[in-house]
Amino acid sequence: MPETTTPHPTWDDLVTTALLGTDRRPSTTPKDLLDEAALQTVRRRAGLRPSPAATPPTPAAADPRPPLPPLARNRLAMLLTDRPGTGTTRRGATPDLLELLPQWLATANSHGYAAPPELLPALLDAARGRTDLRPGALAFSGPRALWLARSNPDWKFALRATPGSGATLPPPDEPDQVQRLWQQGLFAERVALLATVRAHDPEAARTLLENTWNTERAEDRLMFLDSLRTGLADADEPFLEQALTDRSRNVRATAAELLSALPRSALAGRMADRALSCVALDRTTGTVVVEAPHECDAAMERDGLVAKPPAGRGERSWWLGQLIEAAPLDRWPARLGGRTPEEIVALPVADDWRNELHAAWCRAAVRQRDIGWSRALLGTPTAPDAAGPGAVSLAERSKLLAALPSSERAEWVAGFIAAHGLSEAFQLLGVCATPWAHPLGGAVVDALNIARDAGSYPWSFSGVMGLAERCLDPEEAVRLESLTATVEETEDAAPGAGSYWSEAFQRLLGTLRLRRTMREELQPRRT
């Protein structure tokens, strides 16, 4: 008789036995169950047909830049471990490492280093959570950041931040390729292309835009028009005048703003005529007299004036401010008796129009990047009203400061701090070049020392302290050593203020020393 074979249980039978227990099946022991399961596993795997191998991803583009020095690479790894969500805590005098990352990236980029590939995920994670890190992080990461971003949706910001998502743009001097991409490319590619061509040949970029202007969507026209800020010149006036009739209000407003930045444009002339007709000099009293517009007509709206004021703002003062802001500043001396900007700003203004007039001149000086008027409107940093309230607010002063050379800017803010202290200086410090020049750095340290002696808590100046950690020259560390000791508290001092100040100065000192070490680690090796 032929030998009979016992059929093997199915996989489902084995699972059922395992769930119910082998004691319910006397013929099966636990060892038999495991042996049969192992045998079935081999059978199941042997019976599978191999699937086609996946196509390997295209390798990332090569990064030709030199690698980081080893110490700098280790430092970057340390800075990235301090990002939020990693469990790292910060107490007392411990430096805030993540706040040093933007400065580290700027220095590394200035030396042209390539990012270590193994640290790119952590760097992109850090940039994902902080938009201020993204420009420096993406420049440092190079082409590999885009390669990674295409595989991980968490890093898609890298694709949005890079026009064209890393697509290769044709050279600006290849008109056929440029024209093809301009006609057929994606929106981000076209934005990047227009910016590239504009930097290389402003007229060619404007011609590209003119040829397709009437077929573009309103939101696209606004973005394209904004690219004309680069290399803005009188030759752009005819196109911008045409854009004043655009059906999109935002496009019209942007065109008017660009035209008003061209002092010889027809729009600037029209706005000047309107503005000068509203302001005159009473030669008898030497007082500036203001008569604000009584209406905002269609021609004014065409030239960019917004007719409806914000809530709480009067119509006539709103219209006047827009006219003066758009008028060329070089027209005012002749209108006001041949005076210089400093003399004009010093004139009394009748009927409480001074603040409105000076605020509009501030906006004009910022828009036209006029250094002379910026100096005049800033005034002296020691003036009693420099810290407000005054005709020019601190926010406006910070914008005016940005027009001045960096050394003059630092000197003005140093004088302001010496006269008015740190309470109102935060906005002004934010526009100063870093690291702070010695007069400014010294003024900040002295003011912090005075605040400590006054017995207040250091967190009243936490914003300035944070700026100092990032912006003070590391060489100022020598002056801080004597301030780290705990001083004896006076009777009127806040409880515990002395120890808190000591801790704050220790953190500041440690941060400056760390920044100096970071700078040394990033220095290229000498061959």
Solvent accessible surface area in square Angstrom, and as a share of the most:
residue,aa,sasa,rsa
1,M,231,1.03
2,P,119,0.75
3,E,162,0.73
4,T,123,0.72
5,T,120,0.70
6,T,119,0.69
7,P,112,0.71
8,H,92,0.41
9,P,51,0.32
10,T,79,0.46
11,W,87,0.31
12,D,107,0.55
13,D,57,0.30
14,L,14,0.07
15,V,63,0.36
16,T,56,0.32
17,T,5,0.03
18,A,63,0.49
19,L,145,0.72
20,L,94,0.47
21,G,23,0.22
22,T,25,0.14
23,D,124,0.64
24,R,171,0.62
25,R,97,0.35
26,P,130,0.82
27,S,105,0.68
28,T,35,0.21
29,T,66,0.38
30,P,85,0.53
31,K,142,0.60
32,D,69,0.36
33,L,20,0.10
34,L,125,0.62
35,D,75,0.39
36,E,31,0.14
37,A,26,0.20
38,A,60,0.46
39,L,74,0.37
40,Q,20,0.09
41,T,41,0.24
42,V,99,0.57
43,R,103,0.38
44,R,130,0.47
45,R,178,0.65
46,A,83,0.64
47,G,61,0.59
48,L,134,0.67
49,R,226,0.82
50,P,131,0.82
51,S,93,0.60
52,P,126,0.79
53,A,101,0.78
54,A,93,0.72
55,T,124,0.72
56,P,107,0.67
57,P,101,0.64
58,T,110,0.64
59,P,107,0.68
60,A,30,0.23
61,A,64,0.50
62,A,90,0.69
63,D,21,0.11
64,P,128,0.81
65,R,64,0.23
66,P,73,0.46
67,P,106,0.67
68,L,13,0.07
69,P,13,0.08
70,P,81,0.51
71,L,117,0.58
72,A,0,0.00
73,R,70,0.26
74,N,82,0.42
75,R,35,0.13
76,L,1,0.00
77,A,24,0.19
78,M,91,0.40
79,L,0,0.00
80,L,3,0.02
81,T,81,0.47
82,D,11,0.06
83,R,53,0.19
84,P,110,0.69
85,G,86,0.83
86,T,59,0.34
87,G,69,0.66
88,T,77,0.45
89,T,102,0.59
90,R,103,0.38
91,R,189,0.69
92,G,31,0.30
93,A,36,0.28
94,T,65,0.38
95,P,28,0.17
96,D,33,0.17
97,L,28,0.14
98,L,12,0.06
99,E,49,0.22
100,L,2,0.01
101,L,0,0.00
102,P,42,0.27
103,Q,54,0.24
104,W,1,0.00
105,L,2,0.01
106,A,62,0.48
107,T,33,0.19
108,A,0,0.00
109,N,45,0.23
110,S,89,0.57
111,H,59,0.26
112,G,27,0.26
113,Y,9,0.03
114,A,9,0.07
115,A,5,0.04
116,P,14,0.09
117,P,74,0.46
118,E,105,0.47
119,L,20,0.10
120,L,3,0.01
121,P,55,0.34
122,A,23,0.18
123,L,1,0.00
124,L,0,0.00
125,D,54,0.28
126,A,7,0.06
127,A,0,0.00
128,R,121,0.44
129,G,67,0.65
130,R,49,0.18
131,T,97,0.56
132,D,88,0.45
133,L,2,0.01
134,R,51,0.19
135,P,96,0.60
136,G,21,0.20
137,A,0,0.00
138,L,27,0.13
139,A,57,0.44
140,F,0,0.00
141,S,1,0.01
142,G,19,0.18
143,P,45,0.28
144,R,65,0.24
145,A,1,0.01
146,L,23,0.12
147,W,85,0.30
148,L,37,0.18
149,A,3,0.03
150,R,138,0.50
151,S,92,0.59
152,N,42,0.21
153,P,102,0.64
154,D,63,0.33
155,W,21,0.07
156,K,110,0.47
157,F,6,0.03
158,A,0,0.00
159,L,44,0.22
160,R,161,0.59
161,A,57,0.44
162,T,38,0.22
163,P,65,0.41
164,G,7,0.07
165,S,39,0.25
166,G,36,0.34
167,A,43,0.33
168,T,132,0.77
169,L,50,0.25
170,P,15,0.10
171,P,67,0.42
172,P,42,0.26
173,D,98,0.51
174,E,74,0.33
175,P,95,0.60
176,D,107,0.55
177,Q,78,0.35
178,V,8,0.05
179,Q,69,0.31
180,R,132,0.48
181,L,37,0.18
182,W,1,0.00
183,Q,105,0.47
184,Q,139,0.62
185,G,17,0.17
186,L,130,0.65
187,F,78,0.32
188,A,44,0.34
189,E,28,0.12
190,R,31,0.11
191,V,34,0.20
192,A,10,0.08
193,L,0,0.00
194,L,1,0.00
195,A,51,0.39
196,T,48,0.28
197,V,4,0.02
198,R,1,0.01
199,A,77,0.60
200,H,111,0.50
201,D,58,0.30
202,P,53,0.33
203,E,108,0.49
204,A,40,0.31
205,A,0,0.00
206,R,27,0.10
207,T,60,0.35
208,L,12,0.06
209,L,0,0.00
210,E,77,0.34
211,N,100,0.51
212,T,14,0.08
213,W,11,0.04
214,N,121,0.62
215,T,120,0.70
216,E,14,0.06
217,R,143,0.52
218,A,39,0.30
219,E,100,0.45
220,D,12,0.06
221,R,3,0.01
222,L,57,0.28
223,M,100,0.45
224,F,1,0.01
225,L,0,0.00
226,D,57,0.30
227,S,23,0.15
228,L,0,0.00
229,R,107,0.39
230,T,74,0.43
231,G,42,0.41
232,L,45,0.22
233,A,46,0.35
234,D,56,0.29
235,A,64,0.50
236,D,1,0.01
237,E,34,0.15
238,P,96,0.60
239,F,5,0.02
240,L,0,0.00
241,E,33,0.15
242,Q,93,0.41
243,A,0,0.00
244,L,1,0.01
245,T,91,0.53
246,D,14,0.07
247,R,184,0.67
248,S,20,0.13
249,R,165,0.60
250,N,89,0.46
251,V,0,0.00
252,R,66,0.24
253,A,44,0.34
254,T,16,0.09
255,A,0,0.00
256,A,8,0.06
257,E,60,0.27
258,L,3,0.02
259,L,0,0.00
260,S,1,0.00
261,A,31,0.24
262,L,11,0.06
263,P,63,0.40
264,R,194,0.71
265,S,4,0.02
266,A,53,0.41
267,L,1,0.00
268,A,0,0.00
269,G,23,0.22
270,R,75,0.27
271,M,5,0.02
272,A,0,0.00
273,D,87,0.45
274,R,49,0.18
275,A,0,0.00
276,L,22,0.11
277,S,82,0.53
278,C,13,0.08
279,V,0,0.00
280,A,40,0.31
281,L,23,0.11
282,D,53,0.27
283,R,178,0.65
284,T,129,0.75
285,T,90,0.52
286,G,20,0.19
287,T,25,0.14
288,V,1,0.00
289,V,61,0.35
290,V,9,0.05
291,E,97,0.44
292,A,2,0.01
293,P,17,0.10
294,H,130,0.58
295,E,112,0.50
296,C,20,0.12
297,D,60,0.31
298,A,84,0.65
299,A,53,0.41
300,M,14,0.06
301,E,80,0.36
302,R,93,0.34
303,D,4,0.02
304,G,20,0.20
305,L,8,0.04
306,V,63,0.36
307,A,33,0.26
308,K,168,0.71
309,P,24,0.15
310,P,69,0.44
311,A,111,0.86
312,G,93,0.89
313,R,79,0.29
314,G,43,0.42
315,E,94,0.42
316,R,87,0.32
317,S,21,0.14
318,W,50,0.18
319,W,17,0.06
320,L,0,0.00
321,G,1,0.01
322,Q,28,0.12
323,L,2,0.01
324,I,0,0.00
325,E,31,0.14
326,A,6,0.05
327,A,0,0.00
328,P,3,0.02
329,L,1,0.00
330,D,105,0.54
331,R,90,0.33
332,W,0,0.00
333,P,35,0.22
334,A,89,0.69
335,R,89,0.32
336,L,0,0.00
337,G,35,0.34
338,G,60,0.57
339,R,70,0.26
340,T,66,0.38
341,P,29,0.18
342,E,92,0.41
343,E,89,0.40
344,I,1,0.01
345,V,20,0.12
346,A,83,0.65
347,L,18,0.09
348,P,75,0.47
349,V,21,0.12
350,A,27,0.21
351,D,112,0.58
352,D,142,0.73
353,W,48,0.17
354,R,92,0.33
355,N,86,0.44
356,E,32,0.14
357,L,0,0.00
358,H,2,0.01
359,A,16,0.13
360,A,0,0.00
361,W,1,0.00
362,C,2,0.01
363,R,81,0.29
364,A,0,0.00
365,A,0,0.00
366,V,54,0.31
367,R,67,0.24
368,Q,36,0.16
369,R,202,0.74
370,D,43,0.23
371,I,68,0.35
372,G,31,0.29
373,W,7,0.02
374,S,0,0.00
375,R,105,0.38
376,A,8,0.06
377,L,6,0.03
378,L,4,0.02
379,G,38,0.37
380,T,84,0.49
381,P,25,0.16
382,T,87,0.51
383,A,27,0.21
384,P,130,0.82
385,D,55,0.28
386,A,1,0.01
387,A,22,0.17
388,G,34,0.32
389,P,136,0.85
390,G,27,0.26
391,A,9,0.07
392,V,6,0.03
393,S,51,0.33
394,L,24,0.12
395,A,45,0.35
396,E,34,0.15
397,R,11,0.04
398,S,12,0.08
399,K,119,0.51
400,L,0,0.00
401,L,0,0.00
402,A,57,0.44
403,A,27,0.21
404,L,5,0.03
405,P,64,0.40
406,S,54,0.35
407,S,82,0.53
408,E,50,0.22
409,R,38,0.14
410,A,7,0.05
411,E,120,0.54
412,W,23,0.08
413,V,0,0.00
414,A,11,0.08
415,G,20,0.20
416,F,0,0.00
417,I,4,0.02
418,A,88,0.68
419,A,50,0.39
420,H,52,0.23
421,G,27,0.26
422,L,8,0.04
423,S,88,0.57
424,E,79,0.36
425,A,0,0.00
426,F,100,0.42
427,Q,88,0.39
428,L,0,0.00
429,L,1,0.01
430,G,54,0.52
431,V,43,0.25
432,C,9,0.05
433,A,50,0.39
434,T,80,0.46
435,P,69,0.44
436,W,3,0.01
437,A,45,0.35
438,H,128,0.57
439,P,77,0.48
440,L,0,0.00
441,G,1,0.01
442,G,8,0.07
443,A,17,0.13
444,V,0,0.00
445,V,4,0.02
446,D,67,0.35
447,A,12,0.09
448,L,0,0.00
449,N,45,0.23
450,I,121,0.62
451,A,10,0.08
452,R,26,0.10
453,D,94,0.48
454,A,75,0.58
455,G,9,0.08
456,S,39,0.25
457,Y,58,0.22
458,P,11,0.07
459,W,138,0.49
460,S,78,0.50
461,F,32,0.13
462,S,68,0.44
463,G,35,0.33
464,V,6,0.04
465,M,7,0.03
466,G,21,0.20
467,L,18,0.09
468,A,0,0.00
469,E,16,0.07
470,R,73,0.27
471,C,12,0.07
472,L,0,0.00
473,D,38,0.19
474,P,4,0.02
475,E,97,0.43
476,E,9,0.04
477,A,2,0.02
478,V,104,0.60
479,R,92,0.33
480,L,0,0.00
481,E,86,0.39
482,S,88,0.57
483,L,13,0.07
484,T,26,0.15
485,A,65,0.50
486,T,88,0.51
487,V,55,0.32
488,E,166,0.75
489,E,73,0.33
490,T,82,0.48
491,E,184,0.82
492,D,126,0.65
493,A,18,0.14
494,A,22,0.17
495,P,109,0.69
496,G,28,0.27
497,A,2,0.02
498,G,5,0.05
499,S,57,0.37
500,Y,92,0.35
501,W,1,0.00
502,S,5,0.03
503,E,69,0.31
504,A,4,0.03
505,F,0,0.00
506,Q,80,0.35
507,R,61,0.22
508,L,0,0.00
509,L,13,0.07
510,G,26,0.25
511,T,0,0.00
512,L,0,0.00
513,R,104,0.38
514,L,27,0.13
515,R,13,0.05
516,R,70,0.25
517,T,53,0.31
518,M,6,0.03
519,R,92,0.34
520,E,111,0.50
521,E,24,0.11
522,L,1,0.00
523,Q,90,0.40
524,P,70,0.44
525,R,163,0.60
526,R,237,0.87
527,T,182,1.06
